Amino acid sequence: MTTQPHDPQADSIEVDWSWTDSDEDWIPPEIDTSRPSAARMYDYAIGGKDNYEVDRRAVHEVGQILPDFQACAHANRGFLVRAVEALATLGVDQFIDLGSGIPTSPNVHEVAQKAQPSAKVVYVDNDPIVMTYNRALREPQPGVLSLDHDMRRPHAILDDPRLRAHLDLDRPVALLLVAVLHFVRREMAVKVVEQYARLLPAGSYIAISVVCSDGMQPALVERLEQVYEASATPFVARTGAQVEQLFDGKQLIEPGLTDVTRWRSDQGPLPIRILGGVARIG
Ligand SMILES: C[S@@+](CC[C@H](N)C(=O)[O-])C[C@H]1O[C@@H](n2cnc3c(N)ncnc32)[C@H](O)[C@@H]1O
């Protein structure tokens, strides 16, 4: 191997690092910025900065017909936080967050560990940008593991030796499926939830929130479908009856299946319905 002779001039060269101030300063090669991603669009909607022009354009496109998309995303996140608080208060100290999204504040482990300081959380997502940030920001925290999986594969996730080493699957677990099932085909989502319910230990809980098409203008459903069609995660609208089906055979805890703004909260309605519920299984 040959080495270059040292050039003392090189030490004095002024390097322009101003490009690193941009939020798009470094794009890991596995991240596809040619099309929007559901994770990055959601990050933008809740005020995050881990998103790209293509994602912001997609959110603005939705915003032309649904001006309060951001409010919907915030309300959904509020449901997730209240559900985790409620479950941790019930004594649950193991969480699997499927479709975790990009780290935000507060994260699931932060909420859970307030009530259960030794709570353990497994974050699962299949978007490379989420994995990059989960590994960098969430995984170094105590009690946290981050896994790259497709949530439609319950066996692969629950049999993953890393998850088995982190959680005790002989004890109850809370499975979070928050704002992720509207990216899964209807019949498949029912089967996937059923499979998780069968595989998890008795006394476990499943928390779900999902967009409901009841009362939604057909043009809006179509627009949402078109925008997400361009992403890696097409959008699937569900009627209220189809959302209820996801909870078949499970005991909903108070206040049952309702608008996320009404779940242990009394905020006003959203321009679209997002239903949320938490159920006990086994
Ligand atoms: C709208 S975000 C919701 C984030 C978080 N659950 C919340 O409610 O605040 C949806 C997330 O689900 C992830 N996702 C979509 N389909 C998935 C799949 N099949 N497997 C794993 N993650 C998925 C996306 O990458 C994205 O991070």
The ligand as an SDF file (V2000), in Angstrom:
LIG
                    3D

 27 29  0  0  0  0  0  0  0  0999 V2000
  -48.1030    6.6670   10.7110 C   0  0  0  0  0  0  0  0  0  0  0  0
  -46.6550    5.9570   11.3920 S   0  0  0  0  0  0  0  0  0  0  0  0
  -47.1850    5.6290   13.0520 C   0  0  0  0  0  0  0  0  0  0  0  0
  -46.0700    5.7200   14.0730 C   0  0  0  0  0  0  0  0  0  0  0  0
  -46.4930    5.4200   15.5170 C   0  0  0  0  0  0  0  0  0  0  0  0
  -47.0350    4.0820   15.6350 N   0  0  0  0  0  0  0  0  0  0  0  0
  -47.5160    6.4100   16.0160 C   0  0  0  0  0  0  0  0  0  0  0  0
  -48.7210    6.1000   15.9590 O   0  0  0  0  0  0  0  0  0  0  0  0
  -47.1500    7.4980   16.4680 O   0  0  0  0  0  0  0  0  0  0  0  0
  -46.7270    4.3080   10.6870 C   0  0  0  0  0  0  0  0  0  0  0  0
  -45.4420    3.5230   10.8630 C   0  0  0  0  0  0  0  0  0  0  0  0
  -45.7110    2.1600   10.5260 O   0  0  0  0  0  0  0  0  0  0  0  0
  -44.6120    1.6630    9.7860 C   0  0  0  0  0  0  0  0  0  0  0  0
  -45.0820    0.5170    8.9740 N   0  0  0  0  0  0  0  0  0  0  0  0
  -45.9880    0.5170    7.9520 C   0  0  0  0  0  0  0  0  0  0  0  0
  -46.1670   -0.7330    7.4940 N   0  0  0  0  0  0  0  0  0  0  0  0
  -45.3600   -1.5390    8.2440 C   0  0  0  0  0  0  0  0  0  0  0  0
  -45.0930   -2.9440    8.2410 C   0  0  0  0  0  0  0  0  0  0  0  0
  -45.7020   -3.7720    7.3810 N   0  0  0  0  0  0  0  0  0  0  0  0
  -44.2150   -3.4360    9.1500 N   0  0  0  0  0  0  0  0  0  0  0  0
  -43.5720   -2.6110   10.0310 C   0  0  0  0  0  0  0  0  0  0  0  0
  -43.7900   -1.2680   10.0720 N   0  0  0  0  0  0  0  0  0  0  0  0
  -44.6630   -0.7430    9.1920 C   0  0  0  0  0  0  0  0  0  0  0  0
  -44.1500    2.8410    8.9450 C   0  0  0  0  0  0  0  0  0  0  0  0
  -42.8080    2.6710    8.5100 O   0  0  0  0  0  0  0  0  0  0  0  0
  -44.3100    3.9800    9.9550 C   0  0  0  0  0  0  0  0  0  0  0  0
  -43.1430    4.1450   10.7170 O   0  0  0  0  0  0  0  0  0  0  0  0
  1  2  1  0
  2  3  1  0
  2 10  1  0
  3  4  1  0
  4  5  1  0
  5  6  1  0
  5  7  1  0
  7  8  2  0
  7  9  1  0
 10 11  1  0
 11 12  1  0
 11 26  1  0
 12 13  1  0
 13 14  1  0
 13 24  1  0
 14 15  1  0
 14 23  1  0
 15 16  2  0
 16 17  1  0
 17 18  1  0
 17 23  2  0
 18 19  1  0
 18 20  2  0
 20 21  1  0
 21 22  2  0
 22 23  1  0
 24 25  1  0
 24 26  1  0
 26 27  1  0
M  CHG  2   2   1   9  -1
M  END
$$$$
